[in-house]
Amino acid sequence: MSPSLALTLLLQVGGNAGQTMADEILVVAKPRKCDLSVAGRTLRSREFKARAAEWAAGRPVRVVVPTDARTRCLAKIMFHLHDNGVTRAEFVAESVDAPAAMDGGGK
């Protein structure tokens, strides 16, 4: 699948993304590494797959991206989501005044 097709599939943001609250994943950009965290905890492979099954079934997911995240990191996340059946995700820029607890103190 071409990167532009994957980007198109994953960046579709619906105005009615559902009544439920979206899971927020925070991208933790580190030198040569790209971690994902939820509620201040690093998201491991097993938990990611379990959550991805919910997202693939329609539960909304929002990926909060810091300004220093690399494009390669974001592409890796998009393909990882797609490989697990997720066809809709919202990628948003991290707010400058976001609480430090959200990123697990890893910036």
TORPA-4810 file (N, C-alpha, C, O; in nm, 3 decimals):
<nodes>
NODE_1_0.085_-0.117_0.000_0.000_0.000_0.000_0.089_0.123_0.000_0.190_0.127_0.070_M
NODE_2_0.052_0.221_-0.078_0.133_0.342_-0.087_0.116_0.426_0.040_0.009_0.423_0.101_S
NODE_3_0.220_0.500_0.079_0.210_0.585_0.198_0.098_0.688_0.188_0.033_0.719_0.287_P
NODE_4_0.076_0.742_0.067_-0.030_0.842_0.053_-0.168_0.781_0.074_-0.257_0.847_0.128_S
NODE_5_-0.187_0.657_0.031_-0.315_0.591_0.053_-0.336_0.565_0.201_-0.445_0.586_0.254_L
NODE_6_-0.232_0.518_0.269_-0.242_0.494_0.413_-0.272_0.623_0.486_-0.354_0.626_0.578_A
NODE_7_-0.206_0.730_0.447_-0.228_0.860_0.509_-0.372_0.904_0.488_-0.436_0.954_0.580_L
NODE_8_-0.422_0.886_0.367_-0.560_0.923_0.337_-0.657_0.844_0.422_-0.753_0.899_0.475_T
NODE_9_-0.633_0.715_0.436_-0.722_0.631_0.515_-0.721_0.669_0.662_-0.826_0.673_0.727_L
NODE_10_-0.604_0.698_0.715_-0.593_0.721_0.858_-0.620_0.863_0.901_-0.651_0.886_1.018_L
NODE_11_-0.609_0.958_0.813_-0.628_1.096_0.853_-0.770_1.146_0.832_-0.797_1.264_0.850_L
NODE_12_-0.860_1.057_0.795_-0.999_1.096_0.781_-1.053_1.124_0.920_-1.051_1.037_1.007_Q
NODE_13_-1.102_1.243_0.940_-1.156_1.281_1.070_-1.304_1.307_1.052_-1.345_1.401_0.984_V
NODE_14_-1.384_1.223_1.113_-1.528_1.239_1.102_-1.580_1.339_1.203_-1.535_1.341_1.318_G
NODE_15_-1.675_1.421_1.162_-1.737_1.515_1.253_-1.817_1.444_1.360_-1.833_1.497_1.470_G
NODE_16_-1.867_1.326_1.329_-1.942_1.248_1.426_-1.862_1.122_1.458_-1.907_1.011_1.431_N
NODE_17_-1.748_1.140_1.515_-1.658_1.027_1.544_-1.715_0.935_1.649_-1.651_0.838_1.689_A
NODE_18_-1.835_0.963_1.695_-1.900_0.875_1.789_-1.929_0.947_1.919_-1.869_1.050_1.950_G
NODE_19_-2.020_0.891_1.994_-2.059_0.949_2.121_-1.955_0.922_2.228_-1.945_0.996_2.326_Q
NODE_20_-1.877_0.815_2.211_-1.780_0.779_2.313_-1.657_0.867_2.305_-1.625_0.922_2.200_T
NODE_21_-1.589_0.878_2.416_-1.466_0.958_2.423_-1.356_0.884_2.349_-1.341_0.762_2.363_M
NODE_22_-1.278_0.957_2.271_-1.169_0.896_2.196_-1.055_0.859_2.289_-1.024_0.932_2.383_A
NODE_23_-0.992_0.744_2.263_-0.869_0.710_2.333_-0.763_0.806_2.284_-0.753_0.830_2.163_D
NODE_24_-0.685_0.861_2.374_-0.577_0.949_2.332_-0.444_0.879_2.349_-0.409_0.833_2.458_E
NODE_25_-0.371_0.871_2.239_-0.237_0.813_2.240_-0.141_0.929_2.225_-0.157_1.013_2.136_I
NODE_26_-0.042_0.934_2.309_0.059_1.038_2.299_0.184_0.978_2.238_0.236_0.878_2.287_L
NODE_27_0.233_1.040_2.133_0.359_0.997_2.072_0.471_1.058_2.154_0.478_1.180_2.171_V
NODE_28_0.559_0.974_2.205_0.672_1.022_2.283_0.795_1.011_2.193_0.850_0.903_2.172_V
NODE_29_0.836_1.125_2.141_0.948_1.127_2.048_1.079_1.128_2.127_1.101_1.215_2.211_A
NODE_30_1.163_1.032_2.098_1.294_1.021_2.161_1.395_1.006_2.048_1.359_0.964_1.938_K
NODE_31_1.520_1.039_2.075_1.620_1.020_1.970_1.622_0.875_1.921_1.641_0.782_2.000_P
NODE_32_1.602_0.857_1.791_1.605_0.726_1.726_1.499_0.628_1.778_1.510_0.507_1.756_R
NODE_33_1.398_0.679_1.846_1.295_0.591_1.899_1.161_0.665_1.900_1.156_0.788_1.911_K
NODE_34_1.055_0.591_1.888_0.921_0.648_1.885_0.832_0.560_1.973_0.799_0.448_1.934_C
NODE_35_0.795_0.609_2.088_0.709_0.533_2.178_0.569_0.591_2.178_0.548_0.707_2.143_D
NODE_36_0.474_0.508_2.216_0.336_0.551_2.231_0.300_0.534_2.377_0.340_0.437_2.440_L
NODE_37_0.224_0.628_2.431_0.180_0.612_2.569_0.032_0.645_2.581_-0.022_0.725_2.504_S
NODE_38_-0.030_0.582_2.678_-0.170_0.606_2.710_-0.176_0.624_2.862_-0.125_0.540_2.936_V
NODE_39_-0.237_0.732_2.906_-0.250_0.761_3.049_-0.115_0.758_3.120_-0.106_0.710_3.233_A
NODE_40_-0.011_0.809_3.055_0.120_0.818_3.117_0.202_0.690_3.116_0.314_0.689_3.167_G
NODE_41_0.149_0.582_3.059_0.220_0.454_3.053_0.258_0.424_2.908_0.181_0.451_2.816_R
NODE_42_0.376_0.367_2.890_0.417_0.326_2.756_0.327_0.212_2.711_0.300_0.118_2.785_T
NODE_43_0.280_0.223_2.589_0.189_0.124_2.531_0.271_0.011_2.471_0.342_0.031_2.372_L
NODE_44_0.263_-0.106_2.529_0.336_-0.223_2.482_0.257_-0.293_2.371_0.139_-0.266_2.351_R
NODE_45_0.323_-0.383_2.301_0.265_-0.449_2.184_0.132_-0.519_2.214_0.036_-0.503_2.139_S
NODE_46_0.126_-0.594_2.320_0.004_-0.669_2.354_-0.114_-0.574_2.380_-0.224_-0.596_2.331_R
NODE_47_-0.088_-0.469_2.457_-0.194_-0.372_2.487_-0.234_-0.295_2.361_-0.352_-0.266_2.340_E
NODE_48_-0.135_-0.262_2.277_-0.165_-0.192_2.152_-0.259_-0.277_2.067_-0.358_-0.226_2.014_F
NODE_49_-0.229_-0.406_2.054_-0.313_-0.494_1.971_-0.455_-0.505_2.027_-0.551_-0.506_1.951_K
NODE_50_-0.467_-0.511_2.160_-0.600_-0.520_2.220_-0.680_-0.392_2.194_-0.798_-0.397_2.160_A
NODE_51_-0.615_-0.278_2.211_-0.682_-0.151_2.185_-0.710_-0.133_2.036_-0.816_-0.081_1.999_R
NODE_52_-0.618_-0.176_1.951_-0.637_-0.164_1.807_-0.761_-0.241_1.761_-0.830_-0.198_1.668_A
NODE_53_-0.789_-0.352_1.825_-0.910_-0.428_1.791_-1.035_-0.343_1.819_-1.130_-0.346_1.741_A
NODE_54_-1.034_-0.268_1.930_-1.146_-0.179_1.962_-1.154_-0.065_1.861_-1.263_-0.029_1.815_E
NODE_55_-1.038_-0.008_1.826_-1.036_0.103_1.731_-1.083_0.056_1.593_-1.155_0.128_1.524_W
NODE_56_-1.043_-0.064_1.554_-1.084_-0.119_1.425_-1.236_-0.139_1.421_-1.298_-0.130_1.315_A
NODE_57_-1.294_-0.167_1.538_-1.438_-0.188_1.547_-1.516_-0.057_1.550_-1.639_-0.057_1.550_A
NODE_58_-1.444_0.057_1.554_-1.511_0.186_1.547_-1.489_0.279_1.664_-1.533_0.394_1.659_G
NODE_59_-1.422_0.233_1.770_-1.395_0.323_1.881_-1.296_0.430_1.834_-1.194_0.398_1.774_R
NODE_60_-1.326_0.558_1.861_-1.239_0.665_1.812_-1.101_0.662_1.879_-1.086_0.625_1.995_P
NODE_61_-1.001_0.702_1.802_-0.865_0.712_1.854_-0.804_0.844_1.805_-0.820_0.882_1.689_V
NODE_62_-0.735_0.910_1.895_-0.668_1.037_1.863_-0.520_1.020_1.896_-0.485_0.977_2.006_R
NODE_63_-0.435_1.053_1.802_-0.290_1.044_1.821_-0.238_1.187_1.839_-0.244_1.268_1.747_V
NODE_64_-0.187_1.216_1.958_-0.136_1.349_1.990_0.013_1.350_1.955_0.091_1.272_2.010_V
NODE_65_0.050_1.439_1.865_0.185_1.440_1.808_0.263_1.563_1.854_0.220_1.675_1.829_V
NODE_66_0.378_1.543_1.920_0.461_1.657_1.956_0.529_1.715_1.833_0.544_1.646_1.732_P
NODE_67_0.570_1.840_1.841_0.631_1.906_1.726_0.763_1.843_1.687_0.805_1.855_1.571_T
NODE_68_0.831_1.776_1.781_0.961_1.717_1.748_0.952_1.572_1.700_1.054_1.505_1.685_D
NODE_69_0.830_1.523_1.676_0.815_1.386_1.625_0.861_1.380_1.480_0.832_1.469_1.400_A
NODE_70_0.932_1.275_1.447_0.982_1.260_1.310_0.874_1.202_1.220_0.787_1.127_1.264_R
NODE_71_0.881_1.237_1.093_0.786_1.186_0.994_0.792_1.034_0.987_0.689_0.969_0.974_T
NODE_72_0.910_0.979_0.996_0.927_0.832_0.993_0.852_0.767_1.110_0.791_0.661_1.094_R
NODE_73_0.856_0.830_1.225_0.784_0.781_1.343_0.633_0.780_1.316_0.565_0.681_1.343_C
NODE_74_0.582_0.889_1.262_0.438_0.897_1.233_0.396_0.796_1.127_0.289_0.736_1.137_L
NODE_75_0.479_0.778_1.027_0.449_0.678_0.924_0.445_0.539_0.985_0.358_0.458_0.952_A
NODE_76_0.538_0.510_1.074_0.542_0.380_1.140_0.413_0.357_1.219_0.356_0.248_1.217_K
NODE_77_0.367_0.460_1.289_0.242_0.450_1.366_0.124_0.426_1.273_0.040_0.341_1.299_I
NODE_78_0.118_0.502_1.162_0.007_0.486_1.068_0.002_0.345_1.011_-0.104_0.283_1.004_M
NODE_79_0.118_0.293_0.969_0.120_0.158_0.913_0.087_0.054_1.020_0.021_-0.046_0.991_F
NODE_80_0.134_0.077_1.142_0.105_-0.017_1.251_-0.045_-0.020_1.280_-0.102_-0.126_1.302_H
NODE_81_-0.108_0.097_1.280_-0.253_0.102_1.299_-0.324_0.030_1.184_-0.413_-0.052_1.206_L
NODE_82_-0.282_0.061_1.061_-0.345_-0.002_0.944_-0.328_-0.153_0.946_-0.422_-0.227_0.916_H
NODE_83_-0.209_-0.200_0.981_-0.184_-0.345_0.986_-0.273_-0.415_1.088_-0.295_-0.536_1.079_D
NODE_84_-0.324_-0.339_1.185_-0.412_-0.395_1.288_-0.559_-0.363_1.260_-0.643_-0.376_1.349_N
NODE_85_-0.589_-0.321_1.137_-0.728_-0.304_1.096_-0.790_-0.169_1.124_-0.910_-0.150_1.100_G
NODE_86_-0.713_-0.075_1.175_-0.766_0.058_1.207_-0.769_0.141_1.078_-0.666_0.158_1.013_V
NODE_87_-0.886_0.192_1.043_-0.898_0.270_0.919_-0.927_0.417_0.946_-0.925_0.497_0.853_T
NODE_88_-0.954_0.453_1.071_-0.980_0.594_1.104_-0.906_0.631_1.231_-0.917_0.563_1.333_R
NODE_89_-0.830_0.739_1.223_-0.761_0.793_1.341_-0.745_0.942_1.320_-0.736_0.989_1.207_A
NODE_90_-0.743_1.014_1.428_-0.724_1.159_1.422_-0.585_1.190_1.475_-0.552_1.155_1.588_E
NODE_91_-0.504_1.256_1.394_-0.371_1.299_1.435_-0.380_1.448_1.465_-0.419_1.527_1.379_F
NODE_92_-0.344_1.488_1.588_-0.351_1.628_1.627_-0.218_1.672_1.685_-0.145_1.593_1.744_V
NODE_93_-0.188_1.800_1.668_-0.064_1.855_1.724_-0.079_1.868_1.875_-0.185_1.903_1.926_A
NODE_94_0.029_1.837_1.944_0.030_1.849_2.090_0.016_1.995_2.129_0.082_2.082_2.072_E
NODE_95_-0.068_2.022_2.226_-0.087_2.157_2.275_0.037_2.200_2.351_0.096_2.121_2.425_S
NODE_96_0.077_2.325_2.333_0.196_2.376_2.401_0.177_2.375_2.551_0.272_2.353_2.626_V
NODE_97_0.054_2.399_2.597_0.029_2.404_2.740_-0.029_2.274_2.794_-0.100_2.274_2.895_D
NODE_98_-0.001_2.161_2.726_-0.048_2.031_2.772_0.020_1.996_2.903_0.138_2.027_2.921_A
NODE_99_-0.053_1.932_2.995_0.009_1.895_3.123_0.123_1.797_3.105_0.115_1.706_3.022_P
NODE_100_0.229_1.815_3.181_0.349_1.729_3.171_0.317_1.585_3.203_0.386_1.495_3.155_A
NODE_101_0.215_1.560_3.285_0.182_1.422_3.323_0.138_1.340_3.204_0.152_1.217_3.206_A
NODE_102_0.084_1.405_3.100_0.037_1.329_2.984_0.150_1.263_2.908_0.131_1.157_2.849_M
NODE_103_0.266_1.323_2.909_0.375_1.264_2.831_0.464_1.175_2.915_0.570_1.133_2.869_D
NODE_104_0.422_1.147_3.036_0.500_1.058_3.121_0.633_1.120_3.162_0.723_1.049_3.207_G
NODE_105_0.646_1.252_3.148_0.768_1.320_3.186_0.884_1.294_3.094_0.999_1.319_3.129_G
NODE_106_0.855_1.242_2.972_0.963_1.199_2.885_1.008_1.298_2.781_1.070_1.257_2.684_G
NODE_107_0.981_1.425_2.794_1.024_1.521_2.692_1.155_1.583_2.721_1.203_1.665_2.643_K
</nodes>
